[in-house]
Amino acid sequence: MKMRFWALLGSFLVGAVTPGVAHADTLRFASEGLYIFERPAYSAFLAARVQKNDVMVVSDDCPQGYCKVWYPREQKEGYLNSPTRDWPARVNIPSQPTKGYSRITATVHLLSRPSQGARHMGRLEAGDRVKKDQCVSSYCFVTHESGFQGWVGVFAIKDDLVLERSEHFPNRSDFKIDLPVESLLRNR
Protein backbone atom coordinates (compact mmCIF):
# COMPACT_ATOMS: atom_id res chain seq x y z
CA MET A 1 0.00 0.00 0.00
CA LYS A 2 2.82 2.45 0.86
CA MET A 3 4.53 1.61 -2.44
CA ARG A 4 1.36 2.46 -4.42
CA PHE A 5 0.98 5.77 -2.57
CA TRP A 6 4.57 6.81 -3.36
CA ALA A 7 4.19 5.70 -6.97
CA LEU A 8 1.04 7.84 -7.32
CA LEU A 9 2.68 10.78 -5.54
CA GLY A 10 5.80 10.53 -7.69
CA SER A 11 3.88 10.39 -10.94
CA PHE A 12 1.71 13.28 -9.75
CA LEU A 13 4.64 15.54 -8.83
CA VAL A 14 6.98 14.61 -11.67
CA GLY A 15 4.41 14.16 -14.44
CA ALA A 16 5.30 12.83 -17.84
CA VAL A 17 6.42 14.56 -21.00
CA THR A 18 3.77 14.29 -23.68
CA PRO A 19 3.99 15.87 -27.14
CA GLY A 20 1.83 18.99 -27.38
CA VAL A 21 1.58 19.51 -23.60
CA ALA A 22 3.61 22.26 -21.94
CA HIS A 23 5.94 21.25 -19.11
CA ALA A 24 4.46 23.96 -16.86
CA ASP A 25 1.07 22.20 -16.74
CA THR A 26 0.05 21.05 -13.26
CA LEU A 27 -2.78 18.94 -11.90
CA ARG A 28 -5.29 20.80 -9.76
CA PHE A 29 -8.50 19.63 -8.10
CA ALA A 30 -11.85 21.41 -7.80
CA SER A 31 -12.56 22.39 -4.20
CA GLU A 32 -16.20 22.94 -5.19
CA GLY A 33 -18.31 22.83 -8.34
CA LEU A 34 -16.61 25.18 -10.85
CA TYR A 35 -17.28 26.61 -14.30
CA ILE A 36 -14.90 26.60 -17.26
CA PHE A 37 -15.45 29.38 -19.81
CA GLU A 38 -14.64 29.37 -23.54
CA ARG A 39 -12.68 32.65 -23.30
CA PRO A 40 -10.84 34.36 -20.41
CA ALA A 41 -13.85 36.51 -19.44
CA TYR A 42 -16.79 36.07 -17.08
CA SER A 43 -19.24 37.01 -19.85
CA ALA A 44 -17.97 34.17 -22.09
CA PHE A 45 -20.02 31.07 -22.84
CA LEU A 46 -19.66 28.10 -20.50
CA ALA A 47 -17.48 25.31 -21.86
CA ALA A 48 -18.08 22.87 -18.96
CA ARG A 49 -19.14 22.52 -15.34
CA VAL A 50 -16.47 20.87 -13.21
CA GLN A 51 -17.68 18.55 -10.45
CA LYS A 52 -16.35 18.91 -6.90
CA ASN A 53 -13.04 17.02 -6.41
CA ASP A 54 -12.53 16.51 -10.16
CA VAL A 55 -9.05 16.80 -11.66
CA MET A 56 -8.00 19.45 -14.17
CA VAL A 57 -4.75 20.10 -16.04
CA VAL A 58 -3.93 23.79 -15.50
CA SER A 59 -1.36 25.69 -17.58
CA ASP A 60 0.66 28.75 -16.58
CA ASP A 61 -1.15 30.74 -19.28
CA CYS A 62 -3.41 32.95 -17.09
CA PRO A 63 -4.54 36.10 -18.96
CA GLN A 64 -6.72 38.48 -16.89
CA GLY A 65 -6.66 36.08 -13.91
CA TYR A 66 -8.17 33.20 -15.89
CA CYS A 67 -5.99 30.09 -16.25
CA LYS A 68 -6.22 27.83 -19.29
CA VAL A 69 -7.39 24.34 -18.25
CA TRP A 70 -8.10 20.91 -19.71
CA TYR A 71 -10.99 19.00 -18.05
CA PRO A 72 -10.44 15.26 -18.65
CA ARG A 73 -13.89 13.99 -17.56
CA GLU A 74 -15.69 15.93 -20.31
CA GLN A 75 -12.66 16.37 -22.59
CA LYS A 76 -13.17 20.15 -22.67
CA GLU A 77 -10.68 22.99 -22.74
CA GLY A 78 -11.33 26.51 -21.48
CA TYR A 79 -10.52 29.13 -18.85
CA LEU A 80 -11.04 29.03 -15.08
CA ASN A 81 -10.77 31.77 -12.47
CA SER A 82 -11.88 29.83 -9.40
CA PRO A 83 -9.79 28.45 -6.53
CA THR A 84 -8.47 24.89 -6.82
CA ARG A 85 -6.63 22.44 -4.54
CA ASP A 86 -3.17 20.93 -4.95
CA TRP A 87 -4.25 17.51 -3.69
CA PRO A 88 -7.37 15.37 -4.36
CA ALA A 89 -9.94 14.44 -1.72
CA ARG A 90 -10.03 10.73 -0.86
CA VAL A 91 -12.95 8.71 -2.23
CA ASN A 92 -14.65 5.85 -0.39
CA ILE A 93 -14.30 2.74 -2.61
CA PRO A 94 -15.99 -0.40 -1.22
CA SER A 95 -13.62 -3.34 -0.69
CA GLN A 96 -16.33 -5.86 -1.68
CA PRO A 97 -17.55 -6.19 -5.28
CA THR A 98 -20.18 -3.51 -5.85
CA LYS A 99 -22.15 -2.45 -8.91
CA GLY A 100 -20.48 0.49 -10.68
CA TYR A 101 -17.01 -0.36 -9.40
CA SER A 102 -14.13 -2.26 -10.99
CA ARG A 103 -10.65 -3.52 -10.32
CA ILE A 104 -7.50 -2.85 -12.30
CA THR A 105 -5.91 -5.98 -13.79
CA ALA A 106 -2.51 -4.57 -14.86
CA THR A 107 -0.28 -1.62 -14.00
CA VAL A 108 -1.58 1.31 -16.08
CA HIS A 109 -1.27 5.08 -16.33
CA LEU A 110 -4.17 7.43 -15.70
CA LEU A 111 -4.44 9.53 -18.85
CA SER A 112 -5.72 13.09 -19.35
CA ARG A 113 -7.58 12.08 -22.54
CA PRO A 114 -9.00 8.84 -23.92
CA SER A 115 -6.09 8.41 -26.34
CA GLN A 116 -2.69 6.74 -26.44
CA GLY A 117 -0.57 9.92 -26.64
CA ALA A 118 -2.30 11.65 -23.70
CA ARG A 119 -0.51 13.10 -20.66
CA HIS A 120 0.11 10.66 -17.79
CA MET A 121 -1.60 11.96 -14.65
CA GLY A 122 -0.87 9.08 -12.30
CA ARG A 123 -0.44 5.32 -12.15
CA LEU A 124 -2.63 2.46 -10.95
CA GLU A 125 -1.34 -0.93 -9.88
CA ALA A 126 -2.93 -4.31 -10.60
CA GLY A 127 -5.54 -5.07 -7.92
CA ASP A 128 -6.48 -1.43 -7.25
CA ARG A 129 -10.22 -0.81 -7.01
CA VAL A 130 -11.78 2.12 -8.85
CA LYS A 131 -15.16 3.72 -9.48
CA LYS A 132 -15.90 3.55 -13.21
CA ASP A 133 -17.79 6.36 -14.94
CA GLN A 134 -18.32 6.83 -18.66
CA CYS A 135 -16.48 4.94 -21.39
CA VAL A 136 -15.43 6.35 -24.77
CA SER A 137 -14.24 3.93 -27.47
CA SER A 138 -11.67 1.75 -25.69
CA TYR A 139 -11.13 3.98 -22.60
CA CYS A 140 -13.08 4.50 -19.36
CA PHE A 141 -12.94 7.42 -16.92
CA VAL A 142 -12.13 6.11 -13.42
CA THR A 143 -11.63 7.49 -9.90
CA HIS A 144 -9.13 5.83 -7.51
CA GLU A 145 -9.69 5.83 -3.73
CA SER A 146 -6.82 8.35 -3.43
CA GLY A 147 -8.99 10.79 -5.43
CA PHE A 148 -6.90 10.62 -8.60
CA GLN A 149 -8.96 10.48 -11.79
CA GLY A 150 -8.27 9.83 -15.41
CA TRP A 151 -8.82 7.65 -18.44
CA VAL A 152 -7.74 3.98 -18.48
CA GLY A 153 -7.84 1.44 -21.30
CA VAL A 154 -10.71 -1.04 -20.99
CA PHE A 155 -8.22 -3.90 -21.36
CA ALA A 156 -7.09 -3.19 -17.78
CA ILE A 157 -10.52 -3.01 -16.11
CA LYS A 158 -12.67 -5.84 -14.81
CA ASP A 159 -16.16 -4.82 -13.72
CA ASP A 160 -17.60 -6.12 -10.46
CA LEU A 161 -20.48 -8.51 -10.90
CA VAL A 162 -23.01 -8.60 -8.11
CA LEU A 163 -25.68 -11.28 -8.15
CA GLU A 164 -28.95 -10.00 -6.77
CA ARG A 165 -30.78 -11.80 -3.97
CA SER A 166 -33.81 -13.88 -4.90
CA GLU A 167 -36.64 -13.82 -2.35
CA HIS A 168 -38.83 -16.57 -3.81
CA PHE A 169 -39.49 -18.65 -6.87
CA PRO A 170 -41.74 -16.76 -9.32
CA ASN A 171 -44.08 -19.71 -10.09
CA ARG A 172 -44.64 -20.90 -6.54
CA SER A 173 -46.14 -18.30 -4.19
CA ASP A 174 -46.38 -20.78 -1.28
CA PHE A 175 -42.69 -21.76 -1.39
CA LYS A 176 -40.14 -19.16 -0.26
CA ILE A 177 -36.40 -19.44 0.06
CA ASP A 178 -33.97 -16.88 1.41
CA LEU A 179 -30.69 -17.11 -0.49
CA PRO A 180 -27.57 -15.28 0.68
CA VAL A 181 -26.26 -12.50 -1.51
CA GLU A 182 -23.38 -13.81 -3.59
CA SER A 183 -20.83 -11.48 -5.13
CA LEU A 184 -18.43 -12.60 -7.81
CA LEU A 185 -15.98 -10.87 -10.08
CA ARG A 186 -17.05 -11.18 -13.66
CA ASN A 187 -14.42 -12.42 -16.11
CA ARG A 188 -14.44 -10.66 -19.44
C-alpha positions as CSV (number, residue, x, y, z in Angstrom):
1,M,0.0,0.0,0.0
2,K,2.8,2.4,0.9
3,M,4.5,1.6,-2.4
4,R,1.4,2.5,-4.4
5,F,1.0,5.8,-2.6
6,W,4.6,6.8,-3.4
7,A,4.2,5.7,-7.0
8,L,1.0,7.8,-7.3
9,L,2.7,10.8,-5.5
10,G,5.8,10.5,-7.7
11,S,3.9,10.4,-10.9
12,F,1.7,13.3,-9.7
13,L,4.6,15.5,-8.8
14,V,7.0,14.6,-11.7
15,G,4.4,14.2,-14.4
16,A,5.3,12.8,-17.8
17,V,6.4,14.6,-21.0
18,T,3.8,14.3,-23.7
19,P,4.0,15.9,-27.1
20,G,1.8,19.0,-27.4
21,V,1.6,19.5,-23.6
22,A,3.6,22.3,-21.9
23,H,5.9,21.2,-19.1
24,A,4.5,24.0,-16.9
25,D,1.1,22.2,-16.7
26,T,0.0,21.1,-13.3
27,L,-2.8,18.9,-11.9
28,R,-5.3,20.8,-9.8
29,F,-8.5,19.6,-8.1
30,A,-11.9,21.4,-7.8
31,S,-12.6,22.4,-4.2
32,E,-16.2,22.9,-5.2
33,G,-18.3,22.8,-8.3
34,L,-16.6,25.2,-10.8
35,Y,-17.3,26.6,-14.3
36,I,-14.9,26.6,-17.3
37,F,-15.4,29.4,-19.8
38,E,-14.6,29.4,-23.5
39,R,-12.7,32.6,-23.3
40,P,-10.8,34.4,-20.4
41,A,-13.9,36.5,-19.4
42,Y,-16.8,36.1,-17.1
43,S,-19.2,37.0,-19.8
44,A,-18.0,34.2,-22.1
45,F,-20.0,31.1,-22.8
46,L,-19.7,28.1,-20.5
47,A,-17.5,25.3,-21.9
48,A,-18.1,22.9,-19.0
49,R,-19.1,22.5,-15.3
50,V,-16.5,20.9,-13.2
51,Q,-17.7,18.6,-10.4
52,K,-16.4,18.9,-6.9
53,N,-13.0,17.0,-6.4
54,D,-12.5,16.5,-10.2
55,V,-9.1,16.8,-11.7
56,M,-8.0,19.5,-14.2
57,V,-4.7,20.1,-16.0
58,V,-3.9,23.8,-15.5
59,S,-1.4,25.7,-17.6
60,D,0.7,28.7,-16.6
61,D,-1.2,30.7,-19.3
62,C,-3.4,32.9,-17.1
63,P,-4.5,36.1,-19.0
64,Q,-6.7,38.5,-16.9
65,G,-6.7,36.1,-13.9
66,Y,-8.2,33.2,-15.9
67,C,-6.0,30.1,-16.3
68,K,-6.2,27.8,-19.3
69,V,-7.4,24.3,-18.2
70,W,-8.1,20.9,-19.7
71,Y,-11.0,19.0,-18.0
72,P,-10.4,15.3,-18.6
73,R,-13.9,14.0,-17.6
74,E,-15.7,15.9,-20.3
75,Q,-12.7,16.4,-22.6
76,K,-13.2,20.1,-22.7
77,E,-10.7,23.0,-22.7
78,G,-11.3,26.5,-21.5
79,Y,-10.5,29.1,-18.8
80,L,-11.0,29.0,-15.1
81,N,-10.8,31.8,-12.5
82,S,-11.9,29.8,-9.4
83,P,-9.8,28.5,-6.5
84,T,-8.5,24.9,-6.8
85,R,-6.6,22.4,-4.5
86,D,-3.2,20.9,-4.9
87,W,-4.3,17.5,-3.7
88,P,-7.4,15.4,-4.4
89,A,-9.9,14.4,-1.7
90,R,-10.0,10.7,-0.9
91,V,-13.0,8.7,-2.2
92,N,-14.7,5.8,-0.4
93,I,-14.3,2.7,-2.6
94,P,-16.0,-0.4,-1.2
95,S,-13.6,-3.3,-0.7
96,Q,-16.3,-5.9,-1.7
97,P,-17.5,-6.2,-5.3
98,T,-20.2,-3.5,-5.8
99,K,-22.1,-2.5,-8.9
100,G,-20.5,0.5,-10.7
101,Y,-17.0,-0.4,-9.4
102,S,-14.1,-2.3,-11.0
103,R,-10.6,-3.5,-10.3
104,I,-7.5,-2.8,-12.3
105,T,-5.9,-6.0,-13.8
106,A,-2.5,-4.6,-14.9
107,T,-0.3,-1.6,-14.0
108,V,-1.6,1.3,-16.1
109,H,-1.3,5.1,-16.3
110,L,-4.2,7.4,-15.7
111,L,-4.4,9.5,-18.9
112,S,-5.7,13.1,-19.3
113,R,-7.6,12.1,-22.5
114,P,-9.0,8.8,-23.9
115,S,-6.1,8.4,-26.3
116,Q,-2.7,6.7,-26.4
117,G,-0.6,9.9,-26.6
118,A,-2.3,11.7,-23.7
119,R,-0.5,13.1,-20.7
120,H,0.1,10.7,-17.8
121,M,-1.6,12.0,-14.6
122,G,-0.9,9.1,-12.3
123,R,-0.4,5.3,-12.1
124,L,-2.6,2.5,-11.0
125,E,-1.3,-0.9,-9.9
126,A,-2.9,-4.3,-10.6
127,G,-5.5,-5.1,-7.9
128,D,-6.5,-1.4,-7.2
129,R,-10.2,-0.8,-7.0
130,V,-11.8,2.1,-8.9
131,K,-15.2,3.7,-9.5
132,K,-15.9,3.5,-13.2
133,D,-17.8,6.4,-14.9
134,Q,-18.3,6.8,-18.7
135,C,-16.5,4.9,-21.4
136,V,-15.4,6.3,-24.8
137,S,-14.2,3.9,-27.5
138,S,-11.7,1.8,-25.7
139,Y,-11.1,4.0,-22.6
140,C,-13.1,4.5,-19.4
141,F,-12.9,7.4,-16.9
142,V,-12.1,6.1,-13.4
143,T,-11.6,7.5,-9.9
144,H,-9.1,5.8,-7.5
145,E,-9.7,5.8,-3.7
146,S,-6.8,8.3,-3.4
147,G,-9.0,10.8,-5.4
148,F,-6.9,10.6,-8.6
149,Q,-9.0,10.5,-11.8
150,G,-8.3,9.8,-15.4
151,W,-8.8,7.6,-18.4
152,V,-7.7,4.0,-18.5
153,G,-7.8,1.4,-21.3
154,V,-10.7,-1.0,-21.0
155,F,-8.2,-3.9,-21.4
156,A,-7.1,-3.2,-17.8
157,I,-10.5,-3.0,-16.1
158,K,-12.7,-5.8,-14.8
159,D,-16.2,-4.8,-13.7
160,D,-17.6,-6.1,-10.5
161,L,-20.5,-8.5,-10.9
162,V,-23.0,-8.6,-8.1
163,L,-25.7,-11.3,-8.1
164,E,-29.0,-10.0,-6.8
165,R,-30.8,-11.8,-4.0
166,S,-33.8,-13.9,-4.9
167,E,-36.6,-13.8,-2.3
168,H,-38.8,-16.6,-3.8
169,F,-39.5,-18.7,-6.9
170,P,-41.7,-16.8,-9.3
171,N,-44.1,-19.7,-10.1
172,R,-44.6,-20.9,-6.5
173,S,-46.1,-18.3,-4.2
174,D,-46.4,-20.8,-1.3
175,F,-42.7,-21.8,-1.4
176,K,-40.1,-19.2,-0.3
177,I,-36.4,-19.4,0.1
178,D,-34.0,-16.9,1.4
179,L,-30.7,-17.1,-0.5
180,P,-27.6,-15.3,0.7
181,V,-26.3,-12.5,-1.5
182,E,-23.4,-13.8,-3.6
183,S,-20.8,-11.5,-5.1
184,L,-18.4,-12.6,-7.8
185,L,-16.0,-10.9,-10.1
186,R,-17.0,-11.2,-13.7
187,N,-14.4,-12.4,-16.1
188,R,-14.4,-10.7,-19.4
